[in-house]
């Protein structure tokens, strides 16, 4: 069963990559950043599967510039004095969600320079892994964040 699920995820990932290549995954932002994988133009189900695949097997995606749209959320770890920011992507039925943590480029004060929880955002950043207390986590670094209007889901900010 695990083998079938893994094969399904890999096939879905291949379809996403082909989809991205055909759909302009190399689009440029206003900052002229080359985007390697643009998830913001894909359906909710495909994005959810691709983010799952990135979490399950991150190595092929490390160092790539990824763009995604979703909903802003954060976790304020007061014990350690760290605020973690994330772009949350629900599946098509909104019953499940995957999220990617991001670290914005430049100087941004929290909470003043961040949206409200649940606001739609688009994030573009480079995927990296970091380790904290023996656990590995994925995050997008040097990320640019754009607040989206309702219904907006375009790759160009």
C-alpha angles and dihedrals in degrees: 000000000000089000092053092049092048091049090050092051092048092049090048090050091051090051090051093051092049089046091051093049091052093042098053103267088170092064117144126231125218086269089057092241113160108233114212097187122021110194093167093083097051131090120267094252094051093045091049090051093046093050089048089051091049090052093045096046110012099164098090090051101044113119092014121126108239130189122199139162126214142112127315120242136158142194119215107208096195093175090064099026094241129129115203118204123202144183107221119206118194122203120249093275093044091230094115135030140198123199138195121206116227138195114206123230115244131012115321126166118218126254096006097060097041133079127244120276108277096024113137113251140174118218127194117185147127117273115237138160125232131182126226121180092340096311123110120224133186122226141162111242131198084023125180114211126203123187110228128214119232110288093012115126104147123141094229112078 
